[in-house]
């Protein structure tokens, strides 16, 4: 379920696995490896869950930043955790 009432999406476990594996391969192609730190700056959508699971799949640490934060707040969080990649 998303942020808005009535806003929802259905997906099977097989479809989710396929999308997670695809995105994990994208992250690997960008040089992300086990132990890297990644920030995720997205609203509550299916792609947020896919990004989180893809990070976990390859062993990268992820930090979800609420999409309502300002650019300065996002910058501070990225610098504090030493992220190598930002997913938006």
Phi, psi and omega in degrees: 000142180269197181287325182274140176299135181085354179270105181214161179223143176248139180213144178276163177299322180296315178296319179297314179301316180300314181293321179295316179296320177300313182289326176299321177294324176297315179298316178299320180294338176272003177091008179285134179224176182305132178093346177292153180252133184229136173259142178239121183240087184215157172284178179285086178229167182302324181296333175297313179296318179298316179297316179297314181292326178294320176299313180297324182297323181263359176087016177274145178275137180235150177231119180270124179253125180306131186294350180274355181289152178285170179298322179294318179296319177298316179302315179300317181293322178295315181293321181298320183262357177066046183291146176259349183207144175241126177256125179234000000 
